[in-house]
Amino acid sequence: MYVTIVIPDALAARLGNAAELPRRALEALVLEAYRAGRLSSPELGDMLGLESRYEVDGFLKEHGVYEDYTMADLQRERESLKQLDF
């Protein structure tokens, strides 16, 4: 799908150069959809062409978005690790 956005020239100059704006608009759209729970992190990565989970995590951290990680998550991971025989 292609989307066209009309931005007044006076404002567009403050938002970035013409080459940067399409990517910045896509990132803003995808980031907001992720924050709202409409996209998963793998979907976010696909839309932005990120190849790994590490790139997705880096993108999210750059934009101040962190996964919720609870004490229950930590405990569950600790239990899983105990089951592994090192």
N, C-alpha and C positions, 0 to 999 in steps of 0.2 A: 504494500500500500504506500502511496505517496501522499504526503500532506504538505500543503502550501500555507505558509504563515506570512501575513503582511505586517511589516513593522515600519512605522514612520522612520524616514532616514535620520531625523534628528535623534531618535532613540537608538536606532540600530548602531550608530557610531559609538555610542556609550556601552553597548552590550558586547562589542568585539568586532573583529574584521569579518568580512563576508565569508571567508574560507572557514572560520571557526564556528560561526553561528549554527549551521545545521547540526554539527556534533554536539554543541552545548545544549541546544534545544532537545535533542534526543536524550542526552544524559539527564537533563532536568525532568523530562517526562517519565523516563524509566525509573529514576530515583524516587519520584513522588508515588508512582504506582507500587513500587516495592514497599515504601513506608506505609502505604495504605493497605497492604496485604493483598494487592491484586496481582502481583508477580512474585514468583519464588526467586531465590538467588540463582539457580541454574537458568531460569528464563531471563533474568536480568543479564547474566553473562552472555547468553545467546544473542540477545538484542544488541548488545554493545560489542560483540565480537571478541569477548574475553575468552581465552582458551583454557584457563584453569580456575579452580576454586580459590587459589591464592591471589589471582588477579582480581577476582570478584571481591574477595575480602579487602584487598588493597583499595579498590575503588570505593567501597562502602566506607572504609575508615577515612579516606581522603575527604569524604563528604559528611563526616561526623555521624555515621550510622553504624551502630554496633548491635550485634545479635544479643538477644536476651539470653543470659546464661544464669540459671538459678542454682541454688545449693542442691536441689533435687537432681539437676543435670550432672553436677559434680559427683554426687553420691552414686548415681547410676553408672557413670564412667569408672569410678573407683571399683565398684562391684564387678564390672566387666573385666577390668584389668586383673583383679584377683583371680578370676577364672582362668586366665592365661598362665601357662606354665613356662616360666623363663628358665 
